[in-house]
Amino acid sequence: MEKLDIVKETRDAYAYLKRRSSKLVHFSFQSKGESIPVYLNSELYNWTIENLVKNGIDAMKGKGHVSIEIIPVGKNVQILVSDTGSGIPRRDYNNIFNPGVTSKKRGWGLGLSLVKRIVEEYHKGKIKVLSSSKEGTIMQITLKVAE
């Protein structure tokens, strides 16, 4: 774990995904702070952002809008990953983080369970489905700001 700028780390991960994605996927990035220090494992955090964005792109069937917003809230920072995909049923909000749970035809259903472990066990943060409907989903990561 290193003291790193969450805005820069998120922007870099997002820019990498944007370059590698279809032109049918529109990306936007916004931060309500210029530089926000947190303790991070950069590689694990970047993989977490990649997994959430790729899940969103899959839910949109490769066409739509993905956005990330970073919001400082007191001693925490929230990272919101939004997509315009088909949504997650409310009854599945907690189940999607369990190993083996997937709505995809291929895959093992391990991505979100690993994301949860990386965020909550390794980084001592929180992750949840903030909202979801047929218009899209917002995933929220909350991490502590470094002193």
ZADREN-135776 format. One record per residue: x, y, z of N, C-alpha, C in turn. Coordinates in steps of 0.1 Angstrom, whole numbers, plus 5000, padded with zeros to 4 digits. Layout:
! residues N
X/Y/Z/X/Y/Z/X/Y/Z;
...
//
This chain:
! residues 147
5009/4988/5000/5000/5000/5000/5009/5012/5000;
5006/5022/4991/5013/5034/4990/5003/5046/4991;
5008/5057/4996/4999/5069/4996/5000/5075/4981;
4988/5074/4975/4987/5078/4961/4975/5087/4959;
4975/5094/4947/4964/5103/4944/4953/5094/4937;
4941/5093/4944/4931/5085/4938/4925/5091/4925;
4926/5104/4923/4921/5110/4911/4930/5106/4899;
4943/5107/4901/4953/5103/4891/4952/5088/4888;
4952/5080/4898/4951/5065/4896/4938/5061/4888;
4927/5067/4892/4914/5064/4886/4914/5069/4871;
4919/5081/4869/4919/5087/4856/4928/5079/4847;
4940/5074/4852/4949/5066/4843/4943/5053/4840;
4937/5046/4849/4930/5033/4847/4919/5035/4836;
4911/5045/4838/4900/5048/4829/4904/5052/4815;
4915/5060/4814/4920/5064/4801/4925/5051/4793;
4932/5042/4801/4936/5029/4795/4924/5022/4789;
4914/5020/4797/4902/5013/4792/4895/5020/4780;
4895/5033/4781/4889/5041/4770/4896/5038/4757;
4909/5038/4757/4917/5036/4745/4915/5022/4739;
4912/5012/4747/4910/4998/4743/4896/4994/4740;
4886/5004/4742/4872/5000/4740/4867/5005/4727;
4855/5000/4723/4848/5004/4711/4845/5018/4711;
4844/5024/4699/4840/5038/4698/4825/5040/4701;
4817/5028/4702/4803/5029/4705/4801/5031/4720;
4812/5030/4728/4811/5033/4742/4817/5047/4745;
4808/5055/4751/4812/5069/4754/4816/5069/4768;
4828/5076/4771/4833/5077/4784/4833/5091/4790;
4831/5092/4803/4832/5106/4809/4838/5104/4823;
4846/5113/4827/4853/5113/4840/4852/5127/4846;
4849/5127/4859/4847/5139/4866/4852/5137/4881;
4859/5147/4886/4863/5147/4900/4860/5160/4906;
4854/5159/4918/4851/5171/4926/4863/5175/4935;
4875/5169/4932/4887/5173/4939/4898/5171/4929;
4909/5180/4930/4920/5178/4921/4929/5167/4924;
4932/5166/4937/4942/5156/4942/4937/5151/4956;
4934/5138/4957/4929/5132/4969/4938/5120/4973;
4946/5121/4984/4955/5111/4988/4948/5099/4995;
4950/5087/4991/4945/5075/4998/4956/5065/4998;
4955/5055/5007/4965/5044/5006/4959/5033/4997;
4967/5030/4987/4963/5021/4976/4974/5011/4972;
4969/5000/4967/4978/4991/4959/4973/4994/4945;
4982/5001/4938/4978/5006/4925/4973/4995/4915;
4980/4984/4914/4977/4973/4905/4963/4967/4908;
4961/4965/4921/4948/4959/4925/4936/4969/4923;
4939/4982/4926/4928/4992/4924/4925/4993/4909;
4936/4994/4900/4934/4995/4886/4926/4983/4881;
4929/4971/4886/4921/4959/4881/4906/4960/4886;
4904/4966/4898/4891/4968/4903/4883/4977/4893;
4889/4988/4890/4882/4998/4881/4879/4991/4867;
4889/4984/4862/4888/4977/4849/4876/4967/4850;
4875/4959/4861/4865/4950/4862/4851/4956/4862;
4850/4967/4870/4837/4974/4871/4833/4980/4857;
4842/4986/4850/4839/4992/4837/4836/4981/4827;
4844/4971/4827/4841/4960/4817/4827/4953/4820;
4824/4952/4832/4810/4947/4836/4800/4956/4830;
4802/4969/4832/4792/4979/4827/4791/4978/4811;
4802/4977/4805/4802/4976/4790/4795/4963/4786;
4797/4952/4793/4790/4940/4790/4775/4942/4791;
4771/4948/4802/4757/4950/4805/4750/4959/4795;
4759/4968/4788/4753/4977/4777/4754/4970/4764;
4759/4958/4764/4761/4950/4751/4770/4958/4741;
4780/4965/4747/4791/4971/4739/4787/4985/4734;
4776/4991/4738/4771/5004/4733/4764/5011/4744;
4769/5023/4747/4763/5032/4757/4773/5041/4763;
4770/5045/4776/4778/5055/4783/4783/5049/4796;
4796/5051/4798/4802/5047/4811/4809/5060/4817;
4806/5062/4830/4812/5074/4836/4818/5070/4850;
4828/5078/4854/4833/5077/4867/4833/5091/4873;
4829/5091/4886/4828/5104/4893/4835/5102/4906;
4844/5111/4910/4851/5110/4923/4846/5122/4932;
4841/5118/4944/4835/5128/4953/4841/5127/4967;
4848/5137/4971/4853/5137/4985/4841/5139/4994;
4840/5131/5005/4829/5132/5015/4835/5131/5029;
4837/5142/5035/4844/5142/5048/4857/5136/5048;
4859/5125/5056/4872/5118/5057/4873/5107/5047;
4863/5106/5038/4863/5095/5028/4862/5101/5014;
4864/5092/5004/4862/5096/4990/4854/5085/4984;
4844/5089/4976/4835/5080/4969/4839/5080/4954;
4840/5068/4948/4843/5066/4934/4830/5059/4929;
4823/5066/4920/4810/5061/4914/4813/5057/4900;
4810/5044/4897/4812/5039/4883/4798/5036/4878;
4794/5044/4868/4781/5043/4862/4781/5037/4848;
4770/5031/4844/4768/5026/4831/4754/5027/4827;
4751/5026/4814/4737/5027/4809/4733/5013/4804;
4737/5003/4812/4733/4989/4809/4719/4986/4814;
4716/4973/4813/4703/4968/4816/4699/4967/4831;
4709/4969/4840/4706/4970/4854/4707/4956/4861;
4706/4957/4874/4707/4946/4883/4694/4945/4891;
4687/4934/4892/4675/4933/4900/4679/4936/4915;
4670/4943/4922/4673/4947/4936/4676/4935/4944;
4669/4924/4942/4671/4912/4950/4685/4906/4949;
4693/4910/4938/4706/4905/4936/4717/4915/4940;
4714/4926/4946/4724/4936/4950/4735/4930/4958;
4731/4922/4968/4742/4916/4977/4747/4903/4971;
4739/4896/4964/4744/4883/4958/4755/4884/4948;
4755/4895/4940/4764/4897/4929/4779/4897/4934;
4781/4899/4947/4794/4899/4952/4799/4885/4957;
4790/4875/4956/4793/4861/4960/4800/4854/4949;
4810/4846/4952/4817/4838/4941/4807/4829/4934;
4809/4828/4921/4801/4819/4913/4788/4826/4907;
4785/4838/4912/4772/4844/4907/4776/4852/4895;
4768/4849/4884/4770/4856/4872/4757/4856/4863;
4755/4866/4855/4744/4866/4846/4749/4864/4832;
4762/4862/4830/4768/4861/4817/4768/4846/4813;
4769/4844/4800/4769/4831/4794/4783/4825/4796;
4793/4833/4796/4807/4828/4799/4812/4835/4811;
4822/4829/4817/4828/4835/4829/4825/4826/4842;
4833/4829/4852/4832/4821/4864/4824/4828/4875;
4821/4841/4873/4814/4848/4884/4823/4851/4896;
4836/4854/4893/4845/4857/4903/4849/4871/4904;
4847/4879/4893/4851/4893/4892/4846/4901/4904;
4833/4902/4906/4828/4911/4917/4832/4906/4931;
4833/4893/4932/4837/4888/4946/4852/4892/4948;
4860/4892/4938/4874/4897/4940/4874/4912/4942;
4866/4919/4934/4865/4934/4936/4862/4937/4951;
4852/4930/4956/4848/4932/4970/4859/4929/4980;
4866/4918/4978/4878/4915/4987/4888/4925/4986;
4892/4930/4973/4902/4940/4972/4898/4953/4979;
4886/4957/4977/4881/4970/4983/4880/4969/4998;
4873/4958/5002/4869/4958/5017/4880/4952/5025;
4886/4941/5021/4896/4934/5030/4910/4941/5028;
4914/4944/5016/4928/4949/5014/4928/4964/5016;
4918/4971/5011/4919/4986/5012/4910/4991/5024;
4903/4982/5031/4895/4986/5042/4884/4996/5038;
4879/4995/5026/4868/5004/5021/4855/4996/5020;
4846/5002/5013/4833/4996/5011/4829/4997/4996;
4821/4987/4992/4816/4987/4978/4802/4983/4979;
4793/4989/4971/4779/4985/4970/4773/4990/4957;
4761/4984/4954/4753/4989/4943/4746/5001/4949;
4749/5013/4944/4742/5025/4948/4728/5026/4943;
4727/5023/4930/4714/5022/4924/4715/5014/4911;
4703/5009/4906/4703/5002/4894/4688/5001/4889;
4687/5003/4876/4674/5002/4870/4676/4998/4855;
4666/4998/4847/4667/4994/4833/4675/5005/4826;
4677/5017/4832/4685/5027/4825/4700/5026/4829;
4704/5018/4838/4718/5016/4842/4720/5014/4856;
4733/5013/4860/4737/5009/4873/4748/5019/4878;
4748/5022/4891/4759/5029/4897/4765/5021/4908;
4777/5018/4907/4785/5011/4917/4793/5021/4925;
4793/5020/4939/4800/5030/4947/4811/5023/4955;
4823/5028/4954/4834/5024/4962/4837/5036/4972;
4838/5033/4984/4842/5043/4994/4855/5039/5001;
4865/5049/5001/4878/5047/5007/4881/5058/5016;
4889/5056/5026/4893/5066/5035/4904/5075/5029;
4903/5088/5031/4913/5097/5026/4925/5096/5036;
4937/5096/5030/4949/5095/5038/4952/5108/5046;
4957/5107/5058/4960/5119/5066/4973/5125/5061;
//
